Amino acid sequence: MAPTTRRRALTTFGAALAGSVALPAAHAWADAGKHGPRPLWRAHAHNDYDHPRPLFDALDHRFGSVEADIYLVGDQLLVAHDPVDLDPERTLESLYLDPLAALVKANHGSVYRGWRRPLQLLIDIKTEGASTYLELDRHLRRYRNLFTTCAHGRVHPGPVTAVISGDRAARTPMEAQAVRRAFYDGRLSDLSTSAPAAFIPLISDNWTLNFSWTGDGPFPDAERQKLREILTGAHTRGQKVRFWATPDAAGPARDALWTALFDAGADYFNTDDLAGLEAFLDSRERA
C-alpha cells in the first residue's frame, strides 16, 4: 500500500473513533487482515492536546508517543498546558483514555493494527504530584488490559505504556506500589542511581541545560561524545532517552540537531511539528 493510501486509511479510522465518520467503514479496512501503516516509534508529540484533533493527529502521522499535561480538579483530570485553558470537557478520559480503549478494541489488541509494540502515553502532572498520581491511578485501573503493568518488579506489556512526568512528588506513591499501571519518567541524574528500567524506562531532560549546541555550525566533538555516553549509559540499563527544548522551527538548525540525534541513536524526537518530523524520519529511515 502506498504511503498516501496508508495514511488516508488511518485518518479514516482515527476519524471514525473520534465520531467524525461511521465506524463500520473504518472497520472494513481494519479487518482486511493487513498491517496498518508502519509506526514511527521514535516520534514524540509534545503538547499533543494542542493539535486540532488530540491523539488522532499524532496517530495519523504514525507517532509512537504522545504527551498530555494534566491538572487534578476535584476528582477530574483535565488536560491543558496552563490553568487558564482548563475546560471540564477536556478530560484525560475523553481525549485519550476512551479513544485509546476503543482503538485497541477495534484493532484486536493494539493501537496500530498488526503492530504489537505499545504506544507511549507520557502524562505530565501539573498539580501536586502525589495526590494527582493517586487519582490518576484510580482512573487507569478502570481500563482493564489497556496499560502495560509492573507487578512485583515484572513488566507485563500492554497496548499502551503510561509514563508519568511533571511534578516529581509522584515518585513516592509510585515506588510504594507492588502493582503499577504506569512508569516514571527519570532525569539524567537518575542514570547514576539504582532505579531499574522496570520503574524508570525513560530518561527525559532539557537539551539546553546539557548542551550548548542548538544546531548552528558544527556539533562540538566534546558534546557529541557526551551525547553518545548518555545514550550508551541509558541503553545499557534498558532505558530510553528523550530531550525536550530542542529547536522545533523548520530549518537547517533543526535538521542538523535531529540528524545528530538520529545518528547517535536517540530514542525519541520531541516536536510540535507532526508532519515535519514524519517527513524527516521517513527520509532518514529510507536512506
N, C-alpha and C positions, 0 to 999 in steps of 0.2 A: 504494500500500500504506500503511495507517495506521501511525503511529509504533510503536504497541504490537506490531502484527503484524510489522513490520520488525525490531524488537528481538528478538522471540521467534525469528525466523528466524536472526538472527546468533547468539543464545545457543545454539540447537541446533547450529549449525555449529561454534562455538567448543568446545562440549562434545564434539562428535564428534572433533575433533582432539586434545582432551585425554584421550580414551579413555573418556568417560562414556557415550556412546551410539554406535550403529552409524554408521559413516561414510556408507554408501550413502544413507541417508535425508537427510542433510545435502547430499549431492551432488545429489539431486533438486532441491533449492531452488537450489543454486549454478548448475546447468545450465539454469535456466529462461530464461536469456537476458536477465535484468533486472539493473539496477544493485542493489547492496546498499544498506543504509541510508546516508544522507549522513553522511560522517565529519565530526567536529568537529576540524579540523586544528589549532586553537589550544589544544586541551585537552591538558595535560601531566600524566601520572600520576606524581606524586612518590612515591618509595619504593614503586613498583608491586608489588614482590615481597612486600610485607607484606599484600596482599589475599588472600582465601581462594583465588582462582584467578589467580595471577600471569599477566599478559598478557591472558588471556581476559576477566577482569572489565573491564579497560580497553577492550578491543575491543567488548564487549557494550554499553558506554556510548559507543562510537564515537570514542574518543580518537585523536588524531593523533600522540601522542608518549608514550613510556613510559620510565621510568628504572629502571636496575638498578645497584646497588652491587656491586663485585666485589673479591675478595681472591685473590691468587695463592698457592696452597698446593701446593707441588711443581710439577707441570705442569697442575694443575686450576685453573679459575676458578670459585670458589664465590661464590654470591650471598647477601649478608647486609648489614645495616647495621652490626653490631658483631661483633667476633671471637667473642664468647661464643655467637653464634647460628649459627656456621658448621656446615654439615651436608654431608657428602660427596655426598649425593644431590641437593642443590640446586645444580646447576651452571648456568652460563650456557647451556650447550647444552640441558640438559633443560628449563629454564624458559622459554627464549626462542629460541635459535637453531634447534633442531629443530622446535618448533611453528611458527615463522615460515616455515621452509622448506616444511613440509607445507601450511601455509595458502596460501602463494604458488603452490605446485604445483596445489592444488585449485581455486584462483581464477584459473588461467591467467595468472599473471604479476603479480598484485598482492595486497596484503594485504586490501584491501577490494574485493570483486567489482565490476568496472566502473569503479573509481576508480584512475587510474594514478599519482597522486601518492604519493611514498614515505612510509611510516611512519617517524618518527624514533625511533631507539633510543639514548637517552642512557646511556652506560656510565660510571659514576662509579668511578674507580680509588681503592681504599682502601689498597693496599700501594704499595711504591716504584714510581714511575710508569714509568720507562724499562724495567725488566725486565718489569713486568706488561704494558705495552703490547706489547712484542715477543712475549710469549707469546700475548696476545690476537690479534695479527696472524696468528700461525700458526693459531689457531682459525678466524678469519674466512675465511682462504684455503680452508678445507675446504668452504665453502658457495658453490659456483660460481653466479654470476649472481644471487645474493641481494642483494648490497650495492651501493649507489652507490659508484663508484670515482673517483679522481682520478689520471689518467695524464699525467705531464709537464705539469701545470697545467690540463688539460682535464677537466671533470667529466662523467661518464657516469652518468646516473640509473639506479638500480635500485629494486626494490620496497621496500627498507629502507635508510635512511641512518643509519649508526652515527656518533655524535658522542661524543668522548672528553672526559670531565670529571674532576674529582678531582685527584689528585697532579700537579702542574704539570711534573714531570720527564718526563712522557710527550711533551712537546713536542719535545724534542731528536731522538729517533729518528723521530718523525713527519715533521719537517721534512727529514730526510735521505733520505726515501723518494721515489723517482721515481714509484712507483705505490703508492697507498694505498687501503685499503678502509674508511677511517674519516676523520673530520674532527675538528677541535679546537674545544673549547668555550672561547671567549675571555671576557675580563672587560671592564668598561667602559674600563679603561686601554688595551685593545687598539684602541679606536676611534681613538687618536692614532698608531697605528703603520701601517706599510705592508703588513702581512699581508693578503693578499687574501681575499675571501669563498670562494675555492676551497680555502683552508686553514681559515679561521675563518668558517663560515657562521652561527654562533650566538654571541651575546653574552649571558652569564648573569651576574647579580650579586645580592648581598644587598640587598633593598629597604631594610631598616632601617639599613644603613650609608650610604645615599644620600639617604634621605628621612626626615623626622621624622613625617610624617602616616601614620597607620595606619587611616584610615577614620572616625575620630570627628571630628565637626564638619566645617567646610568645608575643602576642599583648598586650601592656601595658593597664591596665584597664582604666586609665585616657583617653587614646587615643581612646579606644573602645567606651567609653561613649561620647567623643567628636563627634565621627563619628555618633553615634545614634542621638545626639542632632541636628547635622547639617541636617540629613535626616528627622527627625521629623519636624524641623522648615520649611524646604522646602516643605515637603508633606502637611503640614497644610495650606500652601499658594497655594497649587495646582501646585507646581513646581517639576521638576525632577532634579537629581544630577548626574554629571559625573566628575570623576577625571582623569586627564592625568598625565603622568610621573610616572605611576605605573610600577613595574617590568614586562617586557614582554618576557624575555628569559625563555623557558620551564624549569621547575624545581620546587623544593619544595617551594622556596620563593614566586614564582608567584602563585602557587596553594594555599598557605596559605593566601596571601593577597586577591586573588579572592574569597576564601571561606569566609573570614571576610566580604568582600563587599556584597556577596550574602546573608549571614546570617543577615546582618544589613538592607537589603532591598535597596541597591544601585540600581539606575535605569538603569545605563549604565556601561558596562565594555569596557575600551579603549584598543584596541590591533591592532597590525600589523599581528598577527598570527591568520588568519581566522580559519583554521582547529583546532588549539589548543583551541580557545575559544568556537567553536561549540561543540567540544567534552566535554569540561568542563561543559557548560550549559546543554547539553543533560544529562550528568551523574547526575548533581545536581537536575535537574527538574524531573528525573525519580525516584530519591531516595524517 
